[in-house]
Amino acid sequence: MKKLDVKSLLAASALAFLGAPALAQVVKVDGSSTVYPVTEAVAEEFQKASKGTKVTVGVSGTGGGFKKFCRAETDISNASRPISKSEMEACKAAGVEYYELPVAFDALTVVINPKNAWLKQATVAELKKMWEPAAQGKVTRWNQINPAWPDQPIKLFGAGSDSGTFDYFTEAIVGKSKSSRGDFTASEDDNVLVQGVAGDVNAIGYFGYAYYAENMGKLKALPIVEKEGKPAVSPSEKTVLDGTYQPLARPIFIYVNAKSLAKPEVKKFVEFFMKEGAQMAKEVKYVPLPADAYKTALEHLAKGKKGTVFGGKNEVGITIGELLKREASL
């Protein structure tokens, strides 16, 4: 056996090391599946413009994302609701300060199978009857909710319990966050829900508008009646902007770790997001905020205005105008 030449091996290793490309700078993002499409779109464009920087975007759900964020495991957390009091406390205990940056508005969409011929609209009261905890194991057929609907089994698909969409939907429809029947197909992956509703004529589900927009051929959006006497309103950019799509229109956010912002790659990505995010949001079918909103966000970053304007509460029915006033007062 040929004797190993240690000097030659060391020299070769040194050359390989010197010739190797520098390790990529990484921006770590995780959280909401609702916010994922816009953040992923921004990340793709940013990586094209910033060679050598990699942006990883995970989908743990808003709650799962905040758990990682408040342990300082990620730089940015995607969130489809504001940070909660318990999450604020977890971040504070770990010394994690953050910037709250709204990036768009979503029309949380209730969807049915396109072959469903009997359901033209649904009231908030009917949806509550369908999803409230008291319905578990008892309200299992369509005609139990409305006698005009058929005697067929309801197949329910909804966001998982770590999802901000679950928190928002239950608060808006049932009246209390996380208050829901448990006997439904739940997932933080909205594509699982899309496939479930698309595959069963008796199915109904809910998720962010971007996933409906991407699958319009497989799904039908259900017009919602907020209160008796009001008209049924379908989700769209127009109905979000004019404030008529209630109570399911909501802001979506990114939260940025203040210490991470000291890293040039994170700072550049967040600034790129605020400058290009409106166009990316529109492309993935969310409703972009007015230009002033992104300008205010950049000013907050420049002036070190950290924290949240929601006080740990998830508010149903906030309009774009109300959101802007609140953010401007931070």
N, C-alpha and C positions, 0 to 999 in steps of 0.2 A: 504494500500500500504506500502511495506517495506521501511523503512527509508534508504536513501543513506548513505553509510559509506565513507565519503570523504577521510579519511586517507588511507583506503584500496584501493580506486580508484587511489590515488596518487602513492601509493607503486607499484600497478600493472602497472601503466603507466611508472614509472621509470624502472621497470624490463624489460618491453617490449622495451623501448628505448635502454637500455644497451645491450639487446640481439639482437637487430636489426642489420643486416649487414650494413657496412659503405656504404655511397652513392657512386655509381660508378663515376669514373673520366670520363669526356666526352670530346672528340675531335670533334669539329663541322666543317664539310666540306659541301660545296655547290658549284653549278656552272654547268659546261658543262655536257651535256648528253653523249657527245663523250668520255670524260675522265672518266665518271662514271664507266664503266666496270672494268677498271684497278684499280681505287681507291677502288672500292667496294671489289675486289679480295684481294687487299693488306690489307684492313680493316678486312676482315674475318680472314685472317691468323694472323694478329697482335692481334686480340681479343682472338684467341686461345692461343697465346703465352703470353699475358699480361692480366691475369685474373683481373677483377675489373676495366678495362678501356673499355669504350664504344665509338665506332666511328660512328657518324651519317653522312650519305652521302645523301645530297639533290640534286635535279635536277631542278635548276631554269634557266638553260642556262648560257652561259659564261657571258653575260651582266647582267642578274639577279643576278648571283653569285657575280660579282664584286660590285654591288650595296650594297649587304649585307656585303661583305668583307670590303669595304671602310667606312662602318658605324661601323666597329669592331664588327659585330654580329657573325662572323665566324672566325675560326682559320686558315682555309685553303680554297682557292678558286680553283676549277678545271677550266681550261681554254683551249679552243681549238684554241685560237689565243693569241698573246701578249696583255698585258694591253694597253688600248688606252690612248691618251693624256687627255681626259676628265675624265677618271677613275683615272689616275695618279693625276690629280688636286683634285679630290674628296677625294682620300686617303690622300693627303698632307694636305688638309684643316681640315681633321679629325685627323691628327697626326698619321696616319697609315703608318708605314714603312714595307717593305716586301722583301722577297727573291723570286726570279724567278727561278724555278727549272724545266727544261725540263725533261719529264719522258719517252717519246717514240715518234715515228713518226706514223702518220696515213695516209692511202691512202683513202682520201675522195672519196666515191664510188657513181657513177651514176648507178642506178638500173632500170631494166624493168621487166615486167611480163614474166615468162618463156615460156608462150604460144605465146609471140610476135615473129613471124617468119620473119618479114621484117627488123628489126633493128639489123645489125651486128656490127656497130660501129657508133660513132658520132664525128664530129669535134667540136673544141671549138667554131668556127663560127656558127655552127648549134645550139649548146646549147645556145649561146648568142641570136640568133634569137628567140629561144623558151622562154627565161627567161628575156630578157631586158624589161624595163618599157614600151617601145613603142609597145610591143606585147600584152599588156593588152587589152582584149576584141576584139582583131583583129586576132591574130594568135591563132586559136583555133582548127585547124585540122592538122594532120600529113603531108598531102601533101602540105601545105602552107610553110613548112620548106624545104622539099625536094620532088619534084614532083614524085620521084620514090617510095615514101612512100604512104600508102593508104589514101583515103578520109574518115578518121575516126577521131572522137574527141580526142584531147589530154587531158589526166587527169594528172594534175601536183601535185606532193607532195614534199614539201620541209621544211627546218628548219624554225622555227619561228624567229621573228625579234630580240628576246633576245638571240639568239643562235650565238656562235662564228662560227659555221659551216655556218650559213647564211651570216655572214660578209665575211668569207673566200671565199665561193663559188661565191658570187656576185662580189667580187674583181677579182678573178681568171678568171671567165667566162665573166662577163659583162664589167669589167674594172674599176668598182667603188664600194667600199664597201657599202652595204645596197641598192644598185640600182637594183631594181627588180620589175617585174610586181606583182600586189597584188592579182590577181584572181587565187589563188592556195590554196590547202589544206595545211595549215601551222601548225606545232607543235614543241614544244621543246622536246616532248617525241618521240624519234625515233621509238619506237614500234608502235605508231599510223601510222607512215609513212610506216613502213614495211607492216602492215596489209592492208593499202590502195593500195600499189603497187601490193601486192600479190593477191588482190581481183579483179583486173581489167586488162584485156589484153591490154587496151589502156593507161595504166598508166606509168609514169616515175617519178623518185624521186632521192633524194641524201641524204646521211648521212655517218657517220664514218664507216670504214671498219669492225669494230667488230660486228656491227649489221647485215651487209651483211653476214659475216662469220657464224654467229649464225643461219642464215635463208637461207642458200644456196639452200635448197630444194624448197623454195617458191619464190626465186628471181633469176635474171640473172644480172651479172655485165656487164656493157657496156664498151668495149674498147674505149679509147679516143685518137683522133688524135690532137696533140697540134697545129701543123701548117701544111699547105698544103705541100705535098711532104714527110712528116714524116710518119712512120708507126703507126698503131693503137696499143696502149699499154694498157694492162689490169692491174688492181690494184693487187699487190702481194708484199710480202716481198722483193723478188728479184728486182722488178722494182723500189721500193722505195730506196733500198740500192744502186742500180747502177745509180739512178737519172733520169731514163727514163720515169717514170710516172709523167708527168707534164701536166698542172700546179697544180694538185690536191694533191700532197704529201705535208704534213705539220707537223711541230712539235706540240706536245701537252704538256701542262704544269700543275704544281701546283704552286700556290703562297701562301707563308706562312707569316702570320702576325708576325713581329719581336717580339712584346710583348708576343704573344702567345707562342713563342718558349721558353720563360722563364719557361713555365709550363712543368714539367717533362714528363707528358703524351704526350704532343704535340711533344716535342723534340724526345722522343723515337719513336713515330709513324713516324715522318719525316725521321729519321735515318733508321728505318726499311724499309720505302718506297724506299729509295735510295739503300739499300742493296738487297732488294728482288724484287724491281719493274721491273727489266729486265725480270725475269722469269714470273712474273704475266702478264706483257705486252704481252709476247709471248703466254701465255696461252689463253688470250682473243683476240689474232690474230692481235695485233698491232706489230710494228717493234721496238724491243728494241734498245736503244742507245748503243754504245760501252762502255765498262766498265769504260773508262777514263771519260766519261761524268758524271756518277754517282759519281765518285771519286772527280771530280771538284766541283760538287754540294755540297758534304760534306765539302770540303775545304772552299767553300763560307760561309757555315753555321758557321764553326769553326772560320773563320777570320772576320766574320761580314760584308761580301761583299753584301750589300743590293742593291735593285734597278733592273732595266731592261736594257738589252742590245739592245732593239728595239726602244727606243726613242718615244714610243707611236704610232709607225706605224706597220701595219700588212703587212708583206712582203710575196709576192707570189714567189714560186720557190726556196726558200732557201733549200740547200741540208744538209744532216747530217754533212758533213765535214765543211761546212760554219758555221753551228750552233755551232759546237764544238769550232772552232777558236774564234768565237765571245764571247762565254761564258767564255773561258779561259782568255780573255782580260779584263774581268770586274774588 
